[in-house]
Amino acid sequence: MKEIIFYTNKNNKSPIKDWLKKLDKSIRIKITSRLVRLTEDNYGEHKKLDSNISELKFNFGSGYRIYYTEKDNIIIILLCAGDKKTQSKDIEKAKELYKDLMEN
């Protein structure tokens, strides 16, 4: 079984947690349920973006995306999340957060 942790910056802020709090409760429940399935290696629709970052795709709402990285049996739901409209910007932000994670 894999472990999931949420990226937290040096100011103890978690972009993914902040994003989840802003969502409608029904959407938040669907996303959280999907994250739980990750612990059982059930990724559903996902895509490797580069050697470090992958994307979970959600086919409801506005096409939500969550960016993550993996190390051993740990999935780090790092990196920010967004929807199809903000995808390019979110991927760049995910790369920045990944770099910060590796430096600290």
N, CA, C and O atoms as a GROMACS GRO file, in nm:
protein
  416
    1MET      N    1   0.083  -0.118   0.000
    1MET     CA    2   0.000   0.000   0.000
    1MET      C    3   0.088   0.125   0.000
    1MET      O    4   0.190   0.132   0.069
    2LYS      N    5   0.048   0.222  -0.079
    2LYS     CA    6   0.125   0.346  -0.089
    2LYS      C    7   0.075   0.448   0.012
    2LYS      O    8  -0.038   0.441   0.060
    3GLU      N    9   0.161   0.542   0.042
    3GLU     CA   10   0.127   0.650   0.133
    3GLU      C   11   0.113   0.778   0.051
    3GLU      O   12   0.188   0.801  -0.043
    4ILE      N   13   0.017   0.860   0.088
    4ILE     CA   14  -0.002   0.989   0.022
    4ILE      C   15   0.033   1.099   0.122
    4ILE      O   16  -0.012   1.098   0.236
    5ILE      N   17   0.114   1.193   0.076
    5ILE     CA   18   0.137   1.312   0.156
    5ILE      C   19   0.112   1.434   0.067
    5ILE      O   20   0.122   1.425  -0.055
    6PHE      N   21   0.081   1.545   0.129
    6PHE     CA   22   0.057   1.669   0.057
    6PHE      C   23   0.178   1.758   0.070
    6PHE      O   24   0.231   1.779   0.179
    7TYR      N   25   0.222   1.811  -0.042
    7TYR     CA   26   0.333   1.907  -0.042
    7TYR      C   27   0.298   2.023   0.051
    7TYR      O   28   0.186   2.075   0.048
    8THR      N   29   0.393   2.063   0.132
    8THR     CA   30   0.381   2.179   0.219
    8THR      C   31   0.507   2.262   0.203
    8THR      O   32   0.618   2.209   0.210
    9ASN      N   33   0.492   2.392   0.182
    9ASN     CA   34   0.609   2.476   0.163
    9ASN      C   35   0.671   2.515   0.298
    9ASN      O   36   0.624   2.473   0.404
   10LYS      N   37   0.776   2.594   0.292
   10LYS     CA   38   0.849   2.631   0.415
   10LYS      C   39   0.766   2.716   0.510
   10LYS      O   40   0.799   2.726   0.628
   11ASN      N   41   0.659   2.777   0.460
   11ASN     CA   42   0.568   2.854   0.545
   11ASN      C   43   0.452   2.769   0.596
   11ASN      O   44   0.354   2.820   0.651
   12ASN      N   45   0.466   2.638   0.578
   12ASN     CA   46   0.365   2.541   0.622
   12ASN      C   47   0.232   2.557   0.549
   12ASN      O   48   0.126   2.527   0.605
   13LYS      N   49   0.237   2.604   0.426
   13LYS     CA   50   0.119   2.617   0.342
   13LYS      C   51   0.117   2.503   0.242
   13LYS      O   52   0.221   2.462   0.190
   14SER      N   53  -0.002   2.452   0.214
   14SER     CA   54  -0.020   2.344   0.118
   14SER      C   55  -0.113   2.391   0.007
   14SER      O   56  -0.234   2.404   0.029
   15PRO      N   57  -0.060   2.416  -0.113
   15PRO     CA   58  -0.144   2.463  -0.223
   15PRO      C   59  -0.260   2.369  -0.254
   15PRO      O   60  -0.370   2.414  -0.285
   16ILE      N   61  -0.236   2.239  -0.246
   16ILE     CA   62  -0.342   2.144  -0.278
   16ILE      C   63  -0.453   2.150  -0.173
   16ILE      O   64  -0.571   2.145  -0.208
   17LYS      N   65  -0.417   2.161  -0.047
   17LYS     CA   66  -0.519   2.170   0.057
   17LYS      C   67  -0.599   2.299   0.044
   17LYS      O   68  -0.721   2.298   0.060
   18ASP      N   69  -0.531   2.408   0.014
   18ASP     CA   70  -0.600   2.536  -0.006
   18ASP      C   71  -0.698   2.526  -0.122
   18ASP      O   72  -0.810   2.576  -0.115
   19TRP      N   73  -0.654   2.461  -0.230
   19TRP     CA   74  -0.739   2.444  -0.348
   19TRP      C   75  -0.860   2.358  -0.316
   19TRP      O   76  -0.972   2.392  -0.354
   20LEU      N   77  -0.838   2.247  -0.246
   20LEU     CA   78  -0.948   2.157  -0.213
   20LEU      C   79  -1.055   2.227  -0.127
   20LEU      O   80  -1.174   2.203  -0.146
   21LYS      N   81  -1.012   2.311  -0.036
   21LYS     CA   82  -1.106   2.382   0.052
   21LYS      C   83  -1.200   2.473  -0.026
   21LYS      O   84  -1.312   2.498   0.018
   22LYS      N   85  -1.156   2.522  -0.140
   22LYS     CA   86  -1.236   2.615  -0.219
   22LYS      C   87  -1.342   2.544  -0.304
   22LYS      O   88  -1.434   2.608  -0.354
   23LEU      N   89  -1.330   2.414  -0.320
   23LEU     CA   90  -1.421   2.339  -0.406
   23LEU      C   91  -1.554   2.312  -0.338
   23LEU      O   92  -1.564   2.309  -0.216
   24ASP      N   93  -1.655   2.292  -0.420
   24ASP     CA   94  -1.784   2.247  -0.372
   24ASP      C   95  -1.766   2.113  -0.300
   24ASP      O   96  -1.683   2.031  -0.340
   25LYS      N   97  -1.842   2.091  -0.194
   25LYS     CA   98  -1.825   1.971  -0.112
   25LYS      C   99  -1.837   1.842  -0.194
   25LYS      O  100  -1.759   1.749  -0.173
   26SER      N  101  -1.933   1.834  -0.285
   26SER     CA  102  -1.952   1.711  -0.364
   26SER      C  103  -1.831   1.683  -0.453
   26SER      O  104  -1.792   1.567  -0.471
   27ILE      N  105  -1.772   1.786  -0.509
   27ILE     CA  106  -1.651   1.771  -0.592
   27ILE      C  107  -1.534   1.730  -0.504
   27ILE      O  108  -1.456   1.641  -0.540
   28ARG      N  109  -1.521   1.793  -0.389
   28ARG     CA  110  -1.413   1.761  -0.295
   28ARG      C  111  -1.419   1.614  -0.253
   28ARG      O  112  -1.316   1.548  -0.242
   29ILE      N  113  -1.540   1.562  -0.229
   29ILE     CA  114  -1.556   1.421  -0.191
   29ILE      C  115  -1.512   1.330  -0.304
   29ILE      O  116  -1.443   1.230  -0.279
   30LYS      N  117  -1.549   1.361  -0.427
   30LYS     CA  118  -1.508   1.279  -0.542
   30LYS      C  119  -1.356   1.278  -0.557
   30LYS      O  120  -1.296   1.172  -0.581
   31ILE      N  121  -1.294   1.393  -0.544
   31ILE     CA  122  -1.149   1.402  -0.560
   31ILE      C  123  -1.078   1.328  -0.447
   31ILE      O  124  -0.983   1.255  -0.470
   32THR      N  125  -1.125   1.348  -0.325
   32THR     CA  126  -1.064   1.280  -0.210
   32THR      C  127  -1.076   1.129  -0.223
   32THR      O  128  -0.982   1.056  -0.190
   33SER      N  129  -1.190   1.083  -0.269
   33SER     CA  130  -1.210   0.939  -0.290
   33SER      C  131  -1.110   0.884  -0.391
   33SER      O  132  -1.056   0.775  -0.373
   34ARG      N  133  -1.087   0.958  -0.495
   34ARG     CA  134  -0.990   0.916  -0.597
   34ARG      C  135  -0.849   0.913  -0.539
   34ARG      O  136  -0.772   0.822  -0.571
   35LEU      N  137  -0.815   1.008  -0.455
   35LEU     CA  138  -0.683   1.010  -0.394
   35LEU      C  139  -0.664   0.888  -0.303
   35LEU      O  140  -0.555   0.832  -0.297
   36VAL      N  141  -0.769   0.848  -0.234
   36VAL     CA  142  -0.761   0.728  -0.150
   36VAL      C  143  -0.732   0.605  -0.236
   36VAL      O  144  -0.654   0.518  -0.195
   37ARG      N  145  -0.793   0.596  -0.353
   37ARG     CA  146  -0.769   0.481  -0.442
   37ARG      C  147  -0.624   0.475  -0.491
   37ARG      O  148  -0.575   0.367  -0.525
   38LEU      N  149  -0.555   0.588  -0.493
   38LEU     CA  150  -0.414   0.587  -0.531
   38LEU      C  151  -0.332   0.499  -0.438
   38LEU      O  152  -0.236   0.436  -0.481
   39THR      N  153  -0.370   0.495  -0.311
   39THR     CA  154  -0.294   0.415  -0.214
   39THR      C  155  -0.297   0.267  -0.248
   39THR      O  156  -0.212   0.190  -0.204
   40GLU      N  157  -0.396   0.227  -0.328
   40GLU     CA  158  -0.412   0.087  -0.369
   40GLU      C  159  -0.365   0.065  -0.512
   40GLU      O  160  -0.401  -0.034  -0.575
   41ASP      N  161  -0.286   0.156  -0.563
   41ASP     CA  162  -0.234   0.150  -0.701
   41ASP      C  163  -0.344   0.161  -0.807
   41ASP      O  164  -0.324   0.118  -0.920
   42ASN      N  165  -0.456   0.217  -0.772
   42ASN     CA  166  -0.564   0.238  -0.867
   42ASN      C  167  -0.563   0.386  -0.907
   42ASN      O  168  -0.629   0.469  -0.845
   43TYR      N  169  -0.487   0.416  -1.011
   43TYR     CA  170  -0.466   0.554  -1.052
   43TYR      C  171  -0.578   0.609  -1.139
   43TYR      O  172  -0.600   0.730  -1.142
   44GLY      N  173  -0.649   0.523  -1.207
   44GLY     CA  174  -0.748   0.574  -1.300
   44GLY      C  175  -0.679   0.648  -1.413
   44GLY      O  176  -0.565   0.618  -1.447
   45GLU      N  177  -0.748   0.745  -1.470
   45GLU     CA  178  -0.690   0.820  -1.582
   45GLU      C  179  -0.579   0.912  -1.531
   45GLU      O  180  -0.602   1.003  -1.451
   46HIS      N  181  -0.460   0.886  -1.581
   46HIS     CA  182  -0.345   0.966  -1.542
   46HIS      C  183  -0.245   0.968  -1.657
   46HIS      O  184  -0.256   0.890  -1.751
   47LYS      N  185  -0.149   1.057  -1.647
   47LYS     CA  186  -0.052   1.074  -1.755
   47LYS      C  187   0.080   1.122  -1.696
   47LYS      O  188   0.082   1.213  -1.613
   48LYS      N  189   0.189   1.062  -1.739
   48LYS     CA  190   0.322   1.107  -1.698
   48LYS      C  191   0.359   1.227  -1.786
   48LYS      O  192   0.359   1.216  -1.908
   49LEU      N  193   0.389   1.340  -1.723
   49LEU     CA  194   0.420   1.462  -1.799
   49LEU      C  195   0.568   1.475  -1.829
   49LEU      O  196   0.607   1.523  -1.935
   50ASP      N  197   0.650   1.431  -1.736
   50ASP     CA  198   0.794   1.426  -1.756
   50ASP      C  199   0.849   1.321  -1.660
   50ASP      O  200   0.772   1.245  -1.602
   51SER      N  201   0.978   1.317  -1.642
   51SER     CA  202   1.036   1.212  -1.558
   51SER      C  203   1.002   1.227  -1.410
   51SER      O  204   1.022   1.133  -1.333
   52ASN      N  205   0.951   1.342  -1.370
   52ASN     CA  206   0.923   1.366  -1.228
   52ASN      C  207   0.776   1.389  -1.194
   52ASN      O  208   0.734   1.357  -1.083
   53ILE      N  209   0.701   1.442  -1.286
   53ILE     CA  210   0.565   1.486  -1.256
   53ILE      C  211   0.463   1.411  -1.341
   53ILE      O  212   0.482   1.390  -1.461
   54SER      N  213   0.354   1.372  -1.274
   54SER     CA  214   0.242   1.308  -1.342
   54SER      C  215   0.115   1.386  -1.310
   54SER      O  216   0.111   1.468  -1.219
   55GLU      N  217   0.012   1.358  -1.390
   55GLU     CA  218  -0.113   1.431  -1.379
   55GLU      C  219  -0.227   1.332  -1.362
   55GLU      O  220  -0.238   1.235  -1.437
   56LEU      N  221  -0.312   1.356  -1.264
   56LEU     CA  222  -0.438   1.282  -1.250
   56LEU      C  223  -0.545   1.364  -1.320
   56LEU      O  224  -0.555   1.485  -1.299
   57LYS      N  225  -0.624   1.298  -1.402
   57LYS     CA  226  -0.731   1.368  -1.473
   57LYS      C  227  -0.865   1.327  -1.414
   57LYS      O  228  -0.888   1.211  -1.382
   58PHE      N  229  -0.953   1.424  -1.400
   58PHE     CA  230  -1.087   1.400  -1.350
   58PHE      C  231  -1.186   1.442  -1.457
   58PHE      O  232  -1.179   1.554  -1.509
   59ASN      N  233  -1.278   1.353  -1.491
   59ASN     CA  234  -1.373   1.380  -1.598
   59ASN      C  235  -1.507   1.427  -1.544
   59ASN      O  236  -1.612   1.377  -1.585
   60PHE      N  237  -1.504   1.522  -1.456
   60PHE     CA  238  -1.625   1.585  -1.407
   60PHE      C  239  -1.590   1.730  -1.374
   60PHE      O  240  -1.473   1.768  -1.373
   61GLY      N  241  -1.692   1.807  -1.348
   61GLY     CA  242  -1.666   1.948  -1.320
   61GLY      C  243  -1.603   2.013  -1.441
   61GLY      O  244  -1.646   1.992  -1.554
   62SER      N  245  -1.501   2.091  -1.418
   62SER     CA  246  -1.437   2.162  -1.529
   62SER      C  247  -1.309   2.092  -1.576
   62SER      O  248  -1.218   2.157  -1.626
   63GLY      N  249  -1.303   1.959  -1.558
   63GLY     CA  250  -1.185   1.885  -1.604
   63GLY      C  251  -1.068   1.904  -1.510
   63GLY      O  252  -0.959   1.940  -1.554
   64TYR      N  253  -1.090   1.881  -1.384
   64TYR     CA  254  -0.986   1.904  -1.283
   64TYR      C  255  -0.861   1.821  -1.309
   64TYR      O  256  -0.868   1.712  -1.366
   65ARG      N  257  -0.748   1.873  -1.265
   65ARG     CA  258  -0.618   1.806  -1.275
   65ARG      C  259  -0.547   1.821  -1.141
   65ARG      O  260  -0.556   1.924  -1.075
   66ILE      N  261  -0.477   1.715  -1.101
   66ILE     CA  262  -0.391   1.721  -0.983
   66ILE      C  263  -0.255   1.668  -1.025
   66ILE      O  264  -0.246   1.567  -1.095
   67TYR      N  265  -0.152   1.737  -0.984
   67TYR     CA  266  -0.016   1.702  -1.022
   67TYR      C  267   0.056   1.641  -0.903
   67TYR      O  268   0.044   1.688  -0.790
   68TYR      N  269   0.131   1.536  -0.930
   68TYR     CA  270   0.196   1.463  -0.822
   68TYR      C  271   0.330   1.407  -0.867
   68TYR      O  272   0.361   1.404  -0.986
   69THR      N  273   0.406   1.363  -0.770
   69THR     CA  274   0.532   1.294  -0.795
   69THR      C  275   0.535   1.172  -0.704
   69THR      O  276   0.459   1.164  -0.608
   70GLU      N  277   0.622   1.079  -0.735
   70GLU     CA  278   0.633   0.958  -0.653
   70GLU      C  279   0.778   0.931  -0.617
   70GLU      O  280   0.869   0.957  -0.696
   71LYS      N  281   0.796   0.878  -0.499
   71LYS     CA  282   0.927   0.834  -0.454
   71LYS      C  283   0.904   0.711  -0.369
   71LYS      O  284   0.837   0.717  -0.266
   72ASP      N  285   0.960   0.600  -0.413
   72ASP     CA  286   0.938   0.472  -0.347
   72ASP      C  287   0.788   0.446  -0.339
   72ASP      O  288   0.720   0.447  -0.442
   73ASN      N  289   0.735   0.422  -0.221
   73ASN     CA  290   0.591   0.397  -0.207
   73ASN      C  291   0.516   0.519  -0.155
   73ASN      O  292   0.411   0.507  -0.092
   74ILE      N  293   0.571   0.635  -0.182
   74ILE     CA  294   0.508   0.758  -0.136
   74ILE      C  295   0.465   0.840  -0.258
   74ILE      O  296   0.544   0.867  -0.348
   75ILE      N  297   0.339   0.879  -0.258
   75ILE     CA  298   0.286   0.968  -0.361
   75ILE      C  299   0.275   1.105  -0.297
   75ILE      O  300   0.209   1.122  -0.195
   76ILE      N  301   0.340   1.202  -0.356
   76ILE     CA  302   0.336   1.337  -0.302
   76ILE      C  303   0.242   1.420  -0.388
   76ILE      O  304   0.275   1.458  -0.500
   77ILE      N  305   0.125   1.447  -0.335
   77ILE     CA  306   0.026   1.527  -0.404
   77ILE      C  307   0.067   1.669  -0.378
   77ILE      O  308   0.027   1.735  -0.282
   78LEU      N  309   0.145   1.708  -0.465
   78LEU     CA  310   0.221   1.824  -0.445
   78LEU      C  311   0.135   1.937  -0.478
   78LEU      O  312   0.082   2.028  -0.414
   79LEU      N  313   0.140   1.906  -0.582
   79LEU     CA  314   0.189   2.013  -0.659
   79LEU      C  315   0.074   2.094  -0.697
   79LEU      O  316   0.094   2.127  -0.814
   80CYS      N  317  -0.014   2.134  -0.663
   80CYS     CA  318  -0.113   2.222  -0.715
   80CYS      C  319  -0.213   2.146  -0.797
   80CYS      O  320  -0.191   2.031  -0.836
   81ALA      N  321  -0.319   2.209  -0.820
   81ALA     CA  322  -0.427   2.146  -0.894
   81ALA      C  323  -0.502   2.255  -0.967
   81ALA      O  324  -0.493   2.373  -0.932
   82GLY      N  325  -0.575   2.216  -1.066
   82GLY     CA  326  -0.648   2.315  -1.141
   82GLY      C  327  -0.744   2.248  -1.236
   82GLY      O  328  -0.786   2.134  -1.212
   83ASP      N  329  -0.779   2.316  -1.341
   83ASP     CA  330  -0.867   2.258  -1.441
   83ASP      C  331  -0.806   2.278  -1.579
   83ASP      O  332  -0.697   2.332  -1.593
   84LYS      N  333  -0.878   2.233  -1.680
   84LYS     CA  334  -0.826   2.235  -1.816
   84LYS      C  335  -0.786   2.377  -1.860
   84LYS      O  336  -0.688   2.394  -1.932
   85LYS      N  337  -0.861   2.477  -1.815
   85LYS     CA  338  -0.833   2.615  -1.857
   85LYS      C  339  -0.698   2.665  -1.806
   85LYS      O  340  -0.632   2.745  -1.873
   86THR      N  341  -0.657   2.618  -1.689
   86THR     CA  342  -0.533   2.667  -1.628
   86THR      C  343  -0.420   2.566  -1.636
   86THR      O  344  -0.318   2.580  -1.569
   87GLN      N  345  -0.438   2.463  -1.718
   87GLN     CA  346  -0.345   2.350  -1.722
   87GLN      C  347  -0.199   2.390  -1.746
   87GLN      O  348  -0.111   2.347  -1.672
   88SER      N  349  -0.172   2.470  -1.846
   88SER     CA  350  -0.032   2.507  -1.877
   88SER      C  351   0.033   2.580  -1.760
   88SER      O  352   0.146   2.550  -1.723
   89LYS      N  353  -0.039   2.675  -1.703
   89LYS     CA  354   0.012   2.750  -1.588
   89LYS      C  355   0.031   2.657  -1.467
   89LYS      O  356   0.129   2.670  -1.394
   90ASP      N  357  -0.062   2.566  -1.448
   90ASP     CA  358  -0.054   2.473  -1.334
   90ASP      C  359   0.065   2.378  -1.347
   90ASP      O  360   0.130   2.346  -1.247
   91ILE      N  361   0.093   2.333  -1.467
   91ILE     CA  362   0.207   2.244  -1.488
   91ILE      C  363   0.337   2.317  -1.455
   91ILE      O  364   0.426   2.260  -1.391
   92GLU      N  365   0.348   2.442  -1.497
   92GLU     CA  366   0.468   2.520  -1.463
   92GLU      C  367   0.481   2.538  -1.312
   92GLU      O  368   0.590   2.528  -1.257
   93LYS      N  369   0.369   2.565  -1.247
   93LYS     CA  370   0.370   2.580  -1.101
   93LYS      C  371   0.410   2.448  -1.035
   93LYS      O  372   0.486   2.447  -0.938
   94ALA      N  373   0.359   2.337  -1.087
   94ALA     CA  374   0.394   2.205  -1.033
   94ALA      C  375   0.544   2.181  -1.044
   94ALA      O  376   0.606   2.125  -0.952
   95LYS      N  377   0.603   2.221  -1.154
   95LYS     CA  378   0.748   2.205  -1.172
   95LYS      C  379   0.825   2.288  -1.070
   95LYS      O  380   0.926   2.243  -1.016
   96GLU      N  381   0.778   2.410  -1.045
   96GLU     CA  382   0.843   2.495  -0.944
   96GLU      C  383   0.834   2.431  -0.805
   96GLU      O  384   0.932   2.430  -0.731
   97LEU      N  385   0.718   2.379  -0.771
   97LEU     CA  386   0.700   2.318  -0.640
   97LEU      C  387   0.782   2.190  -0.626
   97LEU      O  388   0.834   2.160  -0.519
   98TYR      N  389   0.792   2.115  -0.735
   98TYR     CA  390   0.876   1.995  -0.732
   98TYR      C  391   1.021   2.033  -0.704
   98TYR      O  392   1.088   1.970  -0.622
   99LYS      N  393   1.068   2.137  -0.771
   99LYS     CA  394   1.205   2.183  -0.749
   99LYS      C  395   1.224   2.225  -0.603
   99LYS      O  396   1.326   2.192  -0.542
  100ASP      N  397   1.128   2.297  -0.549
  100ASP     CA  398   1.135   2.338  -0.409
  100ASP      C  399   1.137   2.216  -0.317
  100ASP      O  400   1.213   2.212  -0.219
  101LEU      N  401   1.057   2.118  -0.347
  101LEU     CA  402   1.053   1.995  -0.268
  101LEU      C  403   1.188   1.925  -0.267
  101LEU      O  404   1.233   1.878  -0.162
  102MET      N  405   1.252   1.918  -0.382
  102MET     CA  406   1.380   1.849  -0.392
  102MET      C  407   1.493   1.926  -0.323
  102MET      O  408   1.591   1.867  -0.277
  103GLU      N  409   1.479   2.058  -0.316
  103GLU     CA  410   1.583   2.141  -0.253
  103GLU      C  411   1.571   2.143  -0.101
  103GLU      O  412   1.667   2.179  -0.032
  104ASN      N  413   1.457   2.106  -0.048
  104ASN     CA  414   1.436   2.112   0.098
  104ASN      C  415   1.418   1.978   0.159
  104ASN      O  416   1.399   1.967   0.281
   0.00000   0.00000   0.00000
